[in-house]
Amino acid sequence: MIGGAKNGDKVIAEITEWTDPDRKPFGRITKVLGKPGSHQVEMHAIIAEFGLPYEFPSDVLHESEKIADDISVDEISKRRDFRKITTFTIDPFDAKDFDDALSYRKLENGNYEVGVHIADVSHYMMPDTLLEKEAYVRATSVYLVDRTIPMLPERLSNELCSLRPHEEKLCFSAVFELTENAEIKSSWFGRTVIFSDRRFTYEEAQEIIETGKGDHADEIIHLDKLAKLMRAERFKKGAIDFNTEEVKFKLDEMGKPIGVTIKKMKDSNQLIEEFMLLANKKVGEFIGKRQGNEQERTFVYRIHDTPDEGRVLQLKTFVKHLGYKIPKNADHSSSGIIKTLMEQIAGHPEEDIIKQMAIRTMAKAEYSTNNIGHYGLSFEYYTHFTSPIRRYPDVMAHRLLQHYLDGGRSANANDYEVKCKHSSLMEKRAAEAERASIKYKQVEYMLEHTGKIFEGVVSGLTSWGFYVEVGETKSEGMVSLKNLSDDHYEFDADKYIIRGLRTHTELHMGDSIMIKVVGGNLNQRTLDYAWIKA
């Protein structure tokens, strides 16, 4: 036993000496996680692997507990009052923090006022406090398959800042006057106080959209109509639909995956998405667009660079092997090629795989004070304003917006650029940890179904084997070419196919085939499949 660890235990160790790279390092065990395969052990291993903070320091929690619950009359007097205007939230059924709400009313001139109300985290989390410093270090909440590692302590995320129904809440809001055709006539930004009348789940809102019946049905149905008009206009102007299917697991009391569902975007999800996009876009424009000789103002933008032309050419060549040809009269810009491709693959079995390939050709979205626009959304100005409970850049956007509303001078760009780079790095780390936890549960679930046959889609071709993604679980595994006994198969890189030399059987990306689960490695998060031929 070393450091309390038994043989075979997973541990966290600290390297204490490693003077010669050709020899093994020395270290000490800092924490014993336990036996591999246990749900808690594996989740804590992922947390440790990506260096995620698991608990809040006690002094940070103590500081959060000292924040007062009550909202003073003086504070309300400084804000625009929306408490008597119909307001509600629409969130996932298992959400605990509600950081956005919508208000709706018809105006006397026949237009409609829609308020996008966002939790005013910056009111409660003051600069230079322990809370502020901890939120900056974390920069984002992390969503593993079984837990959330929040950016803010529960006192703020689930209580003070959460826009819970039937409670007065402080918000930072973007309020729009829209016509019946979803044309924006005016915008207003500022601090507000709201009272949410109802908390909807996405499923409840979807049922209202589909049936026309339920609480606030008129409001939700009309908001859905406006959202669809805005969405159509967005795509008309060049936005690209990169939404892909997401996996959600049902876990038993021991953390074992006993069911899996594929999350798909429905009208209720897109309703919220469109109004959040509108708020983020208009806040970015409000700060970024200069009038006449107006001074440029430092701000936190969410930017997305155009794809590398070489990578787009590779994508174009790749999809040609799948039978997709970009018409000669199509817009030959990167945007035009990808947009045309997305329209062609809609509804086809290989849609998700090609979307993933297209995403890999793209630059990653990130935070910066240097605005270059958002290519994927086709927005000239875009920020993140709508999720300050879980994203630090949104808090920065709130503070800067209020600073400029108060007539303040442009903030120091260098200081904010450092914070943007840190936030982008932490966001990338969070995404990798989330993917690792999903991949682990996919492997664990599929290993429980060893010997079972599934239908899948060929998702990758190599000289050593081909990868298959199972449709009902999105679990990717590999079929090794050396294990195929009916023929000798080789990978043709020029035609991007795998072909049997004797039978001339061909495998292409996107082909639907049957596979059997034959094994896997939980530690490496890999799966082994066998090809089952008709």
Secondary structure as a PSIPRED ss2 file (coil, helix, strand):
# PSIPRED VFORMAT (PSIPRED V4.0)

   1 M C   1.000  0.000  0.000
   2 I E   0.000  0.000  1.000
   3 G C   1.000  0.000  0.000
   4 G C   1.000  0.000  0.000
   5 A E   0.000  0.000  1.000
   6 K C   1.000  0.000  0.000
   7 N C   1.000  0.000  0.000
   8 G C   1.000  0.000  0.000
   9 D C   1.000  0.000  0.000
  10 K E   0.000  0.000  1.000
  11 V E   0.000  0.000  1.000
  12 I E   0.000  0.000  1.000
  13 A E   0.000  0.000  1.000
  14 E E   0.000  0.000  1.000
  15 I E   0.000  0.000  1.000
  16 T E   0.000  0.000  1.000
  17 E E   0.000  0.000  1.000
  18 W C   1.000  0.000  0.000
  19 T C   1.000  0.000  0.000
  20 D C   1.000  0.000  0.000
  21 P C   1.000  0.000  0.000
  22 D C   1.000  0.000  0.000
  23 R C   1.000  0.000  0.000
  24 K C   1.000  0.000  0.000
  25 P C   1.000  0.000  0.000
  26 F E   0.000  0.000  1.000
  27 G E   0.000  0.000  1.000
  28 R E   0.000  0.000  1.000
  29 I E   0.000  0.000  1.000
  30 T E   0.000  0.000  1.000
  31 K E   0.000  0.000  1.000
  32 V E   0.000  0.000  1.000
  33 L E   0.000  0.000  1.000
  34 G E   0.000  0.000  1.000
  35 K C   1.000  0.000  0.000
  36 P C   1.000  0.000  0.000
  37 G C   1.000  0.000  0.000
  38 S C   1.000  0.000  0.000
  39 H H   0.000  1.000  0.000
  40 Q H   0.000  1.000  0.000
  41 V H   0.000  1.000  0.000
  42 E H   0.000  1.000  0.000
  43 M H   0.000  1.000  0.000
  44 H H   0.000  1.000  0.000
  45 A H   0.000  1.000  0.000
  46 I H   0.000  1.000  0.000
  47 I H   0.000  1.000  0.000
  48 A H   0.000  1.000  0.000
  49 E H   0.000  1.000  0.000
  50 F C   1.000  0.000  0.000
  51 G C   1.000  0.000  0.000
  52 L C   1.000  0.000  0.000
  53 P C   1.000  0.000  0.000
  54 Y C   1.000  0.000  0.000
  55 E C   1.000  0.000  0.000
  56 F C   1.000  0.000  0.000
  57 P C   1.000  0.000  0.000
  58 S H   0.000  1.000  0.000
  59 D H   0.000  1.000  0.000
  60 V H   0.000  1.000  0.000
  61 L H   0.000  1.000  0.000
  62 H H   0.000  1.000  0.000
  63 E H   0.000  1.000  0.000
  64 S H   0.000  1.000  0.000
  65 E H   0.000  1.000  0.000
  66 K C   1.000  0.000  0.000
  67 I C   1.000  0.000  0.000
  68 A C   1.000  0.000  0.000
  69 D C   1.000  0.000  0.000
  70 D C   1.000  0.000  0.000
  71 I C   1.000  0.000  0.000
  72 S C   1.000  0.000  0.000
  73 V H   0.000  1.000  0.000
  74 D H   0.000  1.000  0.000
  75 E H   0.000  1.000  0.000
  76 I H   0.000  1.000  0.000
  77 S H   0.000  1.000  0.000
  78 K C   1.000  0.000  0.000
  79 R C   1.000  0.000  0.000
  80 R E   0.000  0.000  1.000
  81 D E   0.000  0.000  1.000
  82 F C   1.000  0.000  0.000
  83 R C   1.000  0.000  0.000
  84 K C   1.000  0.000  0.000
  85 I C   1.000  0.000  0.000
  86 T C   1.000  0.000  0.000
  87 T E   0.000  0.000  1.000
  88 F E   0.000  0.000  1.000
  89 T E   0.000  0.000  1.000
  90 I E   0.000  0.000  1.000
  91 D E   0.000  0.000  1.000
  92 P C   1.000  0.000  0.000
  93 F C   1.000  0.000  0.000
  94 D C   1.000  0.000  0.000
  95 A C   1.000  0.000  0.000
  96 K C   1.000  0.000  0.000
  97 D C   1.000  0.000  0.000
  98 F C   1.000  0.000  0.000
  99 D C   1.000  0.000  0.000
 100 D E   0.000  0.000  1.000
 101 A E   0.000  0.000  1.000
 102 L E   0.000  0.000  1.000
 103 S E   0.000  0.000  1.000
 104 Y E   0.000  0.000  1.000
 105 R E   0.000  0.000  1.000
 106 K E   0.000  0.000  1.000
 107 L C   1.000  0.000  0.000
 108 E C   1.000  0.000  0.000
 109 N C   1.000  0.000  0.000
 110 G C   1.000  0.000  0.000
 111 N C   1.000  0.000  0.000
 112 Y E   0.000  0.000  1.000
 113 E E   0.000  0.000  1.000
 114 V E   0.000  0.000  1.000
 115 G E   0.000  0.000  1.000
 116 V E   0.000  0.000  1.000
 117 H E   0.000  0.000  1.000
 118 I E   0.000  0.000  1.000
 119 A E   0.000  0.000  1.000
 120 D C   1.000  0.000  0.000
 121 V H   0.000  1.000  0.000
 122 S H   0.000  1.000  0.000
 123 H H   0.000  1.000  0.000
 124 Y H   0.000  1.000  0.000
 125 M C   1.000  0.000  0.000
 126 M C   1.000  0.000  0.000
 127 P C   1.000  0.000  0.000
 128 D C   1.000  0.000  0.000
 129 T C   1.000  0.000  0.000
 130 L H   0.000  1.000  0.000
 131 L H   0.000  1.000  0.000
 132 E H   0.000  1.000  0.000
 133 K H   0.000  1.000  0.000
 134 E H   0.000  1.000  0.000
 135 A H   0.000  1.000  0.000
 136 Y H   0.000  1.000  0.000
 137 V H   0.000  1.000  0.000
 138 R H   0.000  1.000  0.000
 139 A C   1.000  0.000  0.000
 140 T E   0.000  0.000  1.000
 141 S C   1.000  0.000  0.000
 142 V E   0.000  0.000  1.000
 143 Y E   0.000  0.000  1.000
 144 L C   1.000  0.000  0.000
 145 V C   1.000  0.000  0.000
 146 D C   1.000  0.000  0.000
 147 R C   1.000  0.000  0.000
 148 T E   0.000  0.000  1.000
 149 I E   0.000  0.000  1.000
 150 P C   1.000  0.000  0.000
 151 M C   1.000  0.000  0.000
 152 L C   1.000  0.000  0.000
 153 P C   1.000  0.000  0.000
 154 E H   0.000  1.000  0.000
 155 R H   0.000  1.000  0.000
 156 L H   0.000  1.000  0.000
 157 S H   0.000  1.000  0.000
 158 N H   0.000  1.000  0.000
 159 E H   0.000  1.000  0.000
 160 L H   0.000  1.000  0.000
 161 C C   1.000  0.000  0.000
 162 S C   1.000  0.000  0.000
 163 L C   1.000  0.000  0.000
 164 R C   1.000  0.000  0.000
 165 P C   1.000  0.000  0.000
 166 H C   1.000  0.000  0.000
 167 E C   1.000  0.000  0.000
 168 E E   0.000  0.000  1.000
 169 K E   0.000  0.000  1.000
 170 L E   0.000  0.000  1.000
 171 C E   0.000  0.000  1.000
 172 F E   0.000  0.000  1.000
 173 S E   0.000  0.000  1.000
 174 A E   0.000  0.000  1.000
 175 V E   0.000  0.000  1.000
 176 F E   0.000  0.000  1.000
 177 E E   0.000  0.000  1.000
 178 L E   0.000  0.000  1.000
 179 T C   1.000  0.000  0.000
 180 E C   1.000  0.000  0.000
 181 N C   1.000  0.000  0.000
 182 A C   1.000  0.000  0.000
 183 E C   1.000  0.000  0.000
 184 I E   0.000  0.000  1.000
 185 K E   0.000  0.000  1.000
 186 S E   0.000  0.000  1.000
 187 S E   0.000  0.000  1.000
 188 W E   0.000  0.000  1.000
 189 F E   0.000  0.000  1.000
 190 G E   0.000  0.000  1.000
 191 R E   0.000  0.000  1.000
 192 T E   0.000  0.000  1.000
 193 V E   0.000  0.000  1.000
 194 I E   0.000  0.000  1.000
 195 F E   0.000  0.000  1.000
 196 S C   1.000  0.000  0.000
 197 D C   1.000  0.000  0.000
 198 R E   0.000  0.000  1.000
 199 R E   0.000  0.000  1.000
 200 F E   0.000  0.000  1.000
 201 T E   0.000  0.000  1.000
 202 Y H   0.000  1.000  0.000
 203 E H   0.000  1.000  0.000
 204 E H   0.000  1.000  0.000
 205 A H   0.000  1.000  0.000
 206 Q H   0.000  1.000  0.000
 207 E H   0.000  1.000  0.000
 208 I H   0.000  1.000  0.000
 209 I H   0.000  1.000  0.000
 210 E H   0.000  1.000  0.000
 211 T H   0.000  1.000  0.000
 212 G C   1.000  0.000  0.000
 213 K C   1.000  0.000  0.000
 214 G C   1.000  0.000  0.000
 215 D C   1.000  0.000  0.000
 216 H C   1.000  0.000  0.000
 217 A H   0.000  1.000  0.000
 218 D H   0.000  1.000  0.000
 219 E H   0.000  1.000  0.000
 220 I H   0.000  1.000  0.000
 221 I H   0.000  1.000  0.000
 222 H H   0.000  1.000  0.000
 223 L H   0.000  1.000  0.000
 224 D H   0.000  1.000  0.000
 225 K H   0.000  1.000  0.000
 226 L H   0.000  1.000  0.000
 227 A H   0.000  1.000  0.000
 228 K H   0.000  1.000  0.000
 229 L H   0.000  1.000  0.000
 230 M H   0.000  1.000  0.000
 231 R H   0.000  1.000  0.000
 232 A H   0.000  1.000  0.000
 233 E H   0.000  1.000  0.000
 234 R H   0.000  1.000  0.000
 235 F H   0.000  1.000  0.000
 236 K H   0.000  1.000  0.000
 237 K C   1.000  0.000  0.000
 238 G C   1.000  0.000  0.000
 239 A C   1.000  0.000  0.000
 240 I C   1.000  0.000  0.000
 241 D C   1.000  0.000  0.000
 242 F C   1.000  0.000  0.000
 243 N C   1.000  0.000  0.000
 244 T C   1.000  0.000  0.000
 245 E C   1.000  0.000  0.000
 246 E E   0.000  0.000  1.000
 247 V E   0.000  0.000  1.000
 248 K E   0.000  0.000  1.000
 249 F E   0.000  0.000  1.000
 250 K E   0.000  0.000  1.000
 251 L E   0.000  0.000  1.000
 252 D C   1.000  0.000  0.000
 253 E C   1.000  0.000  0.000
 254 M C   1.000  0.000  0.000
 255 G C   1.000  0.000  0.000
 256 K C   1.000  0.000  0.000
 257 P E   0.000  0.000  1.000
 258 I E   0.000  0.000  1.000
 259 G E   0.000  0.000  1.000
 260 V E   0.000  0.000  1.000
 261 T E   0.000  0.000  1.000
 262 I E   0.000  0.000  1.000
 263 K E   0.000  0.000  1.000
 264 K C   1.000  0.000  0.000
 265 M C   1.000  0.000  0.000
 266 K C   1.000  0.000  0.000
 267 D H   0.000  1.000  0.000
 268 S H   0.000  1.000  0.000
 269 N H   0.000  1.000  0.000
 270 Q H   0.000  1.000  0.000
 271 L H   0.000  1.000  0.000
 272 I H   0.000  1.000  0.000
 273 E H   0.000  1.000  0.000
 274 E H   0.000  1.000  0.000
 275 F H   0.000  1.000  0.000
 276 M H   0.000  1.000  0.000
 277 L H   0.000  1.000  0.000
 278 L H   0.000  1.000  0.000
 279 A H   0.000  1.000  0.000
 280 N H   0.000  1.000  0.000
 281 K H   0.000  1.000  0.000
 282 K H   0.000  1.000  0.000
 283 V H   0.000  1.000  0.000
 284 G H   0.000  1.000  0.000
 285 E H   0.000  1.000  0.000
 286 F H   0.000  1.000  0.000
 287 I H   0.000  1.000  0.000
 288 G H   0.000  1.000  0.000
 289 K C   1.000  0.000  0.000
 290 R C   1.000  0.000  0.000
 291 Q C   1.000  0.000  0.000
 292 G C   1.000  0.000  0.000
 293 N C   1.000  0.000  0.000
 294 E C   1.000  0.000  0.000
 295 Q C   1.000  0.000  0.000
 296 E C   1.000  0.000  0.000
 297 R C   1.000  0.000  0.000
 298 T C   1.000  0.000  0.000
 299 F C   1.000  0.000  0.000
 300 V C   1.000  0.000  0.000
 301 Y E   0.000  0.000  1.000
 302 R E   0.000  0.000  1.000
 303 I E   0.000  0.000  1.000
 304 H E   0.000  0.000  1.000
 305 D C   1.000  0.000  0.000
 306 T C   1.000  0.000  0.000
 307 P C   1.000  0.000  0.000
 308 D C   1.000  0.000  0.000
 309 E H   0.000  1.000  0.000
 310 G H   0.000  1.000  0.000
 311 R H   0.000  1.000  0.000
 312 V H   0.000  1.000  0.000
 313 L H   0.000  1.000  0.000
 314 Q H   0.000  1.000  0.000
 315 L H   0.000  1.000  0.000
 316 K H   0.000  1.000  0.000
 317 T H   0.000  1.000  0.000
 318 F H   0.000  1.000  0.000
 319 V H   0.000  1.000  0.000
 320 K H   0.000  1.000  0.000
 321 H C   1.000  0.000  0.000
 322 L C   1.000  0.000  0.000
 323 G C   1.000  0.000  0.000
 324 Y C   1.000  0.000  0.000
 325 K C   1.000  0.000  0.000
 326 I C   1.000  0.000  0.000
 327 P C   1.000  0.000  0.000
 328 K C   1.000  0.000  0.000
 329 N C   1.000  0.000  0.000
 330 A C   1.000  0.000  0.000
 331 D C   1.000  0.000  0.000
 332 H C   1.000  0.000  0.000
 333 S C   1.000  0.000  0.000
 334 S H   0.000  1.000  0.000
 335 S H   0.000  1.000  0.000
 336 G H   0.000  1.000  0.000
 337 I H   0.000  1.000  0.000
 338 I H   0.000  1.000  0.000
 339 K H   0.000  1.000  0.000
 340 T H   0.000  1.000  0.000
 341 L H   0.000  1.000  0.000
 342 M H   0.000  1.000  0.000
 343 E H   0.000  1.000  0.000
 344 Q H   0.000  1.000  0.000
 345 I H   0.000  1.000  0.000
 346 A C   1.000  0.000  0.000
 347 G C   1.000  0.000  0.000
 348 H C   1.000  0.000  0.000
 349 P C   1.000  0.000  0.000
 350 E C   1.000  0.000  0.000
 351 E H   0.000  1.000  0.000
 352 D H   0.000  1.000  0.000
 353 I H   0.000  1.000  0.000
 354 I H   0.000  1.000  0.000
 355 K H   0.000  1.000  0.000
 356 Q H   0.000  1.000  0.000
 357 M H   0.000  1.000  0.000
 358 A H   0.000  1.000  0.000
 359 I H   0.000  1.000  0.000
 360 R H   0.000  1.000  0.000
 361 T H   0.000  1.000  0.000
 362 M C   1.000  0.000  0.000
 363 A C   1.000  0.000  0.000
 364 K C   1.000  0.000  0.000
 365 A C   1.000  0.000  0.000
 366 E E   0.000  0.000  1.000
 367 Y E   0.000  0.000  1.000
 368 S E   0.000  0.000  1.000
 369 T C   1.000  0.000  0.000
 370 N C   1.000  0.000  0.000
 371 N C   1.000  0.000  0.000
 372 I C   1.000  0.000  0.000
 373 G C   1.000  0.000  0.000
 374 H E   0.000  0.000  1.000
 375 Y C   1.000  0.000  0.000
 376 G C   1.000  0.000  0.000
 377 L C   1.000  0.000  0.000
 378 S C   1.000  0.000  0.000
 379 F E   0.000  0.000  1.000
 380 E C   1.000  0.000  0.000
 381 Y C   1.000  0.000  0.000
 382 Y C   1.000  0.000  0.000
 383 T C   1.000  0.000  0.000
 384 H C   1.000  0.000  0.000
 385 F C   1.000  0.000  0.000
 386 T C   1.000  0.000  0.000
 387 S C   1.000  0.000  0.000
 388 P C   1.000  0.000  0.000
 389 I C   1.000  0.000  0.000
 390 R C   1.000  0.000  0.000
 391 R E   0.000  0.000  1.000
 392 Y H   0.000  1.000  0.000
 393 P H   0.000  1.000  0.000
 394 D H   0.000  1.000  0.000
 395 V H   0.000  1.000  0.000
 396 M H   0.000  1.000  0.000
 397 A H   0.000  1.000  0.000
 398 H H   0.000  1.000  0.000
 399 R H   0.000  1.000  0.000
 400 L H   0.000  1.000  0.000
 401 L H   0.000  1.000  0.000
 402 Q H   0.000  1.000  0.000
 403 H H   0.000  1.000  0.000
 404 Y H   0.000  1.000  0.000
 405 L H   0.000  1.000  0.000
 406 D C   1.000  0.000  0.000
 407 G C   1.000  0.000  0.000
 408 G C   1.000  0.000  0.000
 409 R C   1.000  0.000  0.000
 410 S C   1.000  0.000  0.000
 411 A C   1.000  0.000  0.000
 412 N C   1.000  0.000  0.000
 413 A H   0.000  1.000  0.000
 414 N H   0.000  1.000  0.000
 415 D H   0.000  1.000  0.000
 416 Y H   0.000  1.000  0.000
 417 E H   0.000  1.000  0.000
 418 V H   0.000  1.000  0.000
 419 K H   0.000  1.000  0.000
 420 C H   0.000  1.000  0.000
 421 K H   0.000  1.000  0.000
 422 H H   0.000  1.000  0.000
 423 S H   0.000  1.000  0.000
 424 S H   0.000  1.000  0.000
 425 L H   0.000  1.000  0.000
 426 M H   0.000  1.000  0.000
 427 E H   0.000  1.000  0.000
 428 K H   0.000  1.000  0.000
 429 R H   0.000  1.000  0.000
 430 A H   0.000  1.000  0.000
 431 A H   0.000  1.000  0.000
 432 E H   0.000  1.000  0.000
 433 A H   0.000  1.000  0.000
 434 E H   0.000  1.000  0.000
 435 R H   0.000  1.000  0.000
 436 A H   0.000  1.000  0.000
 437 S H   0.000  1.000  0.000
 438 I H   0.000  1.000  0.000
 439 K H   0.000  1.000  0.000
 440 Y H   0.000  1.000  0.000
 441 K H   0.000  1.000  0.000
 442 Q H   0.000  1.000  0.000
 443 V H   0.000  1.000  0.000
 444 E H   0.000  1.000  0.000
 445 Y H   0.000  1.000  0.000
 446 M H   0.000  1.000  0.000
 447 L H   0.000  1.000  0.000
 448 E C   1.000  0.000  0.000
 449 H C   1.000  0.000  0.000
 450 T C   1.000  0.000  0.000
 451 G C   1.000  0.000  0.000
 452 K C   1.000  0.000  0.000
 453 I E   0.000  0.000  1.000
 454 F E   0.000  0.000  1.000
 455 E E   0.000  0.000  1.000
 456 G E   0.000  0.000  1.000
 457 V E   0.000  0.000  1.000
 458 V E   0.000  0.000  1.000
 459 S E   0.000  0.000  1.000
 460 G E   0.000  0.000  1.000
 461 L E   0.000  0.000  1.000
 462 T C   1.000  0.000  0.000
 463 S C   1.000  0.000  0.000
 464 W C   1.000  0.000  0.000
 465 G E   0.000  0.000  1.000
 466 F E   0.000  0.000  1.000
 467 Y E   0.000  0.000  1.000
 468 V E   0.000  0.000  1.000
 469 E E   0.000  0.000  1.000
 470 V E   0.000  0.000  1.000
 471 G C   1.000  0.000  0.000
 472 E C   1.000  0.000  0.000
 473 T C   1.000  0.000  0.000
 474 K C   1.000  0.000  0.000
 475 S E   0.000  0.000  1.000
 476 E E   0.000  0.000  1.000
 477 G E   0.000  0.000  1.000
 478 M E   0.000  0.000  1.000
 479 V E   0.000  0.000  1.000
 480 S E   0.000  0.000  1.000
 481 L H   0.000  1.000  0.000
 482 K H   0.000  1.000  0.000
 483 N H   0.000  1.000  0.000
 484 L C   1.000  0.000  0.000
 485 S C   1.000  0.000  0.000
 486 D C   1.000  0.000  0.000
 487 D C   1.000  0.000  0.000
 488 H C   1.000  0.000  0.000
 489 Y E   0.000  0.000  1.000
 490 E E   0.000  0.000  1.000
 491 F E   0.000  0.000  1.000
 492 D E   0.000  0.000  1.000
 493 A C   1.000  0.000  0.000
 494 D C   1.000  0.000  0.000
 495 K C   1.000  0.000  0.000
 496 Y C   1.000  0.000  0.000
 497 I E   0.000  0.000  1.000
 498 I E   0.000  0.000  1.000
 499 R E   0.000  0.000  1.000
 500 G E   0.000  0.000  1.000
 501 L C   1.000  0.000  0.000
 502 R C   1.000  0.000  0.000
 503 T C   1.000  0.000  0.000
 504 H C   1.000  0.000  0.000
 505 T C   1.000  0.000  0.000
 506 E E   0.000  0.000  1.000
 507 L E   0.000  0.000  1.000
 508 H C   1.000  0.000  0.000
 509 M C   1.000  0.000  0.000
 510 G C   1.000  0.000  0.000
 511 D C   1.000  0.000  0.000
 512 S E   0.000  0.000  1.000
 513 I E   0.000  0.000  1.000
 514 M E   0.000  0.000  1.000
 515 I E   0.000  0.000  1.000
 516 K E   0.000  0.000  1.000
 517 V E   0.000  0.000  1.000
 518 V E   0.000  0.000  1.000
 519 G E   0.000  0.000  1.000
 520 G E   0.000  0.000  1.000
 521 N E   0.000  0.000  1.000
 522 L C   1.000  0.000  0.000
 523 N C   1.000  0.000  0.000
 524 Q C   1.000  0.000  0.000
 525 R C   1.000  0.000  0.000
 526 T E   0.000  0.000  1.000
 527 L E   0.000  0.000  1.000
 528 D E   0.000  0.000  1.000
 529 Y E   0.000  0.000  1.000
 530 A E   0.000  0.000  1.000
 531 W E   0.000  0.000  1.000
 532 I E   0.000  0.000  1.000
 533 K C   1.000  0.000  0.000
 534 A C   1.000  0.000  0.000
